[in-house]
């Protein structure tokens, strides 16, 4: 029987050691720089950040540690070694690719490059089944992280579509430093085993599932040693035709399917050498197909964050703002303030001019909208909107002395775009530097 208890305890003891690894802090610094850049954009566009970079980094660290634990347990169970998986090469290549585009902070691209280099040139010396299993498991963890938190910290922006129209949308960018526990092969002399026998974990005869291709010298024994090492995962996406939650959930499902197929190819590559070419090619190309399919579905669907004839539509609400405390959220439609009709941003500013004791804001939203229902209360009710969609009307109050209400409206006529809808191009620091030159 597999000794899950002893393995879990060992992993939990080793994971904190990754804090001593300089490469881990390099990843943390790069992640912090990306979140700081997002905060600067929000300050420049809306006057304040929706969430502090420090909070985003700490959340990424905690979630990354949880994902790293699960991934480490799978690696030990399968018997993947860092030597065979080429971990010493993966992180540097992934960090270099991140300079081209943040979405390339992803081992599917780095792993594919390393595997193809091994197949074509014979270097570096890596085991392609092992490296593909590593990539598949990490992307399985990534799909779970995206499904759970991919929409958090979404950056609301005005985006220019291909037809030149300006629509509201969200940039979704997440980064997770991942502490992993990997294994390396040792071949100590039999006489040396007695001194370390107390720290050894006895494994079943069928383990490891991926047999190492190593010849053990006579008088020696093959051992697997566990140790901590750093890794990273990144996610870049955008949403204009769907809410960030729905968009990230669709991406997570597609990425999970990619992970399962890659894992099957990796296991097949351990038996059939020709499958290694399929796995090496599918790793970067399959991941890019997931991204391209998602972008195509988003750009070919009708944008939802556009002006509404019923009132001023809300693109997003700044967390912990007056509007957020009152219960407003993305997709709401503000129809009146203190009885004064509101259709545009100018109408909202005009209606909130002055300092009355309270602003009574009338609004509506689709019943059962994506982020959950809205509790009823004074002034709430239901009605049918265009196309028969069920809508819920409600009224909420905001103190009249607030400095910022915290509502980010959808773009109206004449509003300029902050960015263009992401295309197949690259947007990393190196790419931006080259374009400026």
N, C-alpha and C positions, 0 to 999 in steps of 0.2 A: 504493500500500500504506500502511496506517495505521502511523505511526511510533511503535510501542509503546515501543521503547527510550528515545527522547528524552522521551516523555510520562511514563514510569515514573520516570526520573531527576528530572524536574521536580517530580513529585508528592512524591517522597521528600525533596527539598530544601525544599519548601514546608510540609509537614505540621508540622515542629517550630515554625514561626512561629505556630501557633495558641496556643502557650503564652504569647504576648504579648497575647492577647485577653482582656479582663476577663470577658466572658460565659462563656468556657471555664472559668475558675476559679469562677465562680458555679455552674456545673453541677457541678464537682468538689466544692464545699462542700455542695451539696444532696445529692449522692450520699453523701458522708461522713456527713452528718447522718442519712440513712436507715439506713446500716449501723451507726452508733453507737446508734441507737434499737433496732435488732434485738439488739445486744450487751447493752444494758441489760435488755431483756426476758429474755434468756437468763440473765443474772446474777440477776435477781429470781426467776426460776422454778426454775432448776437450780443456782444458785450459781456458775456460770462460763459463759463464752461458748465456743461450739464453734469459733469462729475470730475472730481479731482484726479490728476494722474497718479498720485500716491495711493488713493483708494483702488484704482484700477490695477496698479502693479501688485498690491498686496493680495487682491482677489485672484489675480493670475497665479501668484506664487502658491496660494493655498490649493487652488484647483489643479494646478500643475503637479503638486506633490501627491494629491489623491490619484490622479491619472498615472503618475509615475509608479506608484505602489502597485496598482492593478497590472500595468504593463510588465513590471519587473516579475511579478508572480507568474505571468504567462511565459515570459522568457525562460525562467528557471524550470518551469514545468516541461516546456518543449526541449530545453537544453541548448538554446542558442548562445554561442560564445561571441564576445565582442571582437575577438581576433578574426573569426570567420565572417562576422557581420561588418567588419571594416569601420567600427565606430570611430577610430582615430582619424579617419578621413571624412566621415559623414558630416560632423559638425562644422569643421572649417569650410567645406564646400557649400553647405547650407547657408552659413553666415555670409560667404562671398556672394551667393546668389541673391540673398536678401537685399544687397546693395543695388541690384538691378530692379527688383520689385519685391515688396513685402510678402506677397503670396508665395514667393519661392523659398521662404524660411520653412521649408517642408522637405522631409527626407525622401519623398517620392521622386523629386527631381535629382537631388544629390545621389540617392541610391541608384537611380537609373543610369546616371552618368558614370558612377563608379563601376556598376555591373557591365555596362557596355565597353568601358575602357578595359576591363579585365578580359572580356570575350574577344575584343579586337587586338589589343596590344599585350595582353598577359599581365598587366599591372593596373592597379595594385593587387596584391595577393589577397583576395577576399573570396569567401564562399557565397556564391550567388543565392542559393536557397536560404542561407542564414540572413543575408542582408535584406532579401525580399520579405522574409518573415518579420524581421525587425520593422521594416517600413509598413507592412500590412497591419501589425498590431498597434503601432503608434498612430496610424490613421484611424483605426477603430476607436482608439481613445479620443482622437480629435473629433470624430463624428459625435461621440457622446458629449464632449465639451461644447461643441457647437449647438447640439440639440438642447443642452441645458442652459447655456449662457451666451449663445452667439449673438442674440439681439441686444444684450446689455451694452451700454456705452455707445449705441448707434449714433452717428454724427448726422444731424439734420442739416441738409443743404439744399439750395436751389440749383437744379441741374439742367443743362441744356441737352435736349434730346437730338436725335439725328435730323429731325425735321425742323430744327431751329426753335421749337417751343421750349419755354422754361417751365419745368414742373418741380414739385417738391419730391424729395427722396432722402434716403439715408445711406451713408457709407458705413459698412460693417467691417470693423477691423479688430481682431483679437490676437493676442500673443500669450503663449504659456511657456515659461521655463519649466522643463521637466527633469526632475532628479530620477535617475534610473539606477537599478542594481543590475549589473551585468556579470558575466562569468568569463573567466579565461582558463586556458588549459595549462596544467602543470604536470611535470613528470618527475617527481622526487624519487630518490632511491628508497627501496623497501626499508632500509635501516633507519631512514628519517621519519617514517610514518608513526613510529611509536611515540615520538615527542609531540606530535600534533593530533594524535588519535582522539583526544577528548573533544576537540573542536570539529571533528568530522561529522557529517550527517550521512547516514546510510541510505542509499537510494535503491529503488526496486530494480530488478534485472532488466525490465523493458526500457528503462531510462538510459540515455536521452532518446527522444524520438528522432532527432537529426544526429546521426552518428558522425563523430568527427573523423576527418581523414588525416589521421596522424599515426605514425608508427612509434610504439612505445619501446624504448631500448630494453634489452634484457637486464633484469635486476631492478627495474623501475616500475612505478605504478602510475596510472593515469588518474589525475584529480581535477575537479572543477572548483576553482576558487571564485567566490563572489566579492564584488567591490562596487563602490558607487562611482557614477560618471554622469556628466550633464548632457542634456539634450534640449530641444526647443520645438514648439509647434506654432504655426501661424495660420490665420484665417482672414481673407480679404474678400469682400462681397459688396453688393449694393442692392437697394430695394426701392423701386418706384411704382411697381404694379401690385405689390403686396406689402403687408405690414412686416416690419423687421422680424417678428416672431415667426410668421409663416414662411418668410423667405429663408431664414436660417434653418428651420425644421426641414424644408425641402432639400436644402444643401446637405444637411446631416444624413438624410435618408440615402441620397445619391452617393455620398462619401462612404457610408457604411457598405453599400453594395460594391463599390470599388474595392474596399478593404477585403471583403469576402472573396471576390474574384482573384485578387492579387495573392491572398493567402493560399487559395487552391493552386494557383500557378507555382507558388513557392514550394509547396509540398510536392507537386508534380515534378519540379525541377530537381528535387533531391533523388528522384528515381530515374527520370528520363533527361539526359543532358540537353537534348534539343529544346526542351521546354524553357531552358534558361534564357534563350533569346526572346521568347514570348514574354517572360516575366520582366526582363530588363527593359523591353520596349513599352510594355503595358504600364510600368510604374510611372514614368513621366507623362506619357501620352494619355493614359487612362485618367490620370488626375486632371490633366488639362481639358479633357473631354467633359469631365464633371463640371468644371468651371465654365467652359464655353456653352454647354447645354443650359446651365442656369442663367447665364447672361442673355442667351438668345430668348429663352422663355420670358425673361423680365422685360427685355426691350421690345418684344413683339406683342406684348399684352398692353392693354389700356392703362395709362397712368392713373393712380387713384388720388394722389395728393395734388389736386388741381382745384381752381375756384368752383364753388357751388352756388347755384342760384338761390339757395335757401338761406345763405348767410356766409359768415367768414369761417372757413374751414381751418382747423388747427393742424399744423404739420407736426409739432411736438410741444411738449411742456417741460420747462427746466425743472429738474428734480429739486425738491425742498423749497420751491418758489411758492408765492401766494396762490397761483393757479393750481399747482400740484397739491397743496394742502386743501384746496377747495374741492379736489377730485376731478379736475379736468385732465384729459389725456388726448393723445394723438387720434385724429379722425373726428373729434367733436366738431360741431358746427354752431358757432355763436350767432344768435339771431337778434339779440337786443341787449342793451345795457341801460338799466334804470328806465326802461320803456322806450328808449331811443333805438330804432332799427339799425342793425349793423350788417353791412354787406362787404366792406373792404377794410383794409388795415387803417386807412384814413378815417373811416367811420368809427372804428374802435378807439383810435386816439382822440377823436373829437368827443366821443361819448364819455371817455374817462378823463376829460379835461376838468380841472378843478379839484376840490378836496371835500366831497360830501362824506358823511360818516361811513357810508357803505356803498359799494357798487353791487347792484343786484343784476347778475348776468344770466340771461335766458339762453339756453342751448339745447341741442338735441344730438342724439347719436343712434346708430342702428342698434336695435335690440339684439342682445347676444353677440355683440361685437367681439373681435378677436381677443382683446385683453380682459375679457370677463365682463359680467353685467355690472350695472351701476345701481346702487341701492336707491330705492324710492325715497321720497321725502316731500316736504312742502313744495308745491308747484310742479311735481313730476307727473307725467302722464304718457300716453302712447298715441301714436298716429301712424298713418301710412305715408311714406315718401314716394318719390318718383319710381315708377316701375313696380309699385306695390310693396317696396321694402318696409318692414315694420320699423318705426322709429320711436325712441323714447325721449320725451321732452322733460327738461328739469331746469330748476333755477337754483343758483348758488350765490352766496354773498362773499365779497372780498372787502377787507377794510379799505377805507378811502385814503389812508396815509401811506400806502405801500409805495416804494420807489420803483420797483419793477414787478409787473404782474407775472411775468414768466411764460407768456404765450408766444410761440413762434408760429405765425400764420403761413399758409401755403402762398406761393408767389402769385401776385396779381399782375394785371396788364402793366407793362413797362418795367417790371422788376428785372434786374439783371441776374444772370446765373453766376453762382460762385465757382462751379466746376462743370465740365462736360460729363455726361454719363460715361463711366469707364468703358473703354473699348478693349481690344485685344492687345493694346500696347502695354508698356511697362512704366511704373511710377515710382521706382526706388530712388534713393539719394544719388547713386551713380548715374542713373538715367536722367534725372533732373539736372545734374551737374553738366552732363554732356550736352543736353539740349540748350542750356544757358550759354555754352561755348559755341 
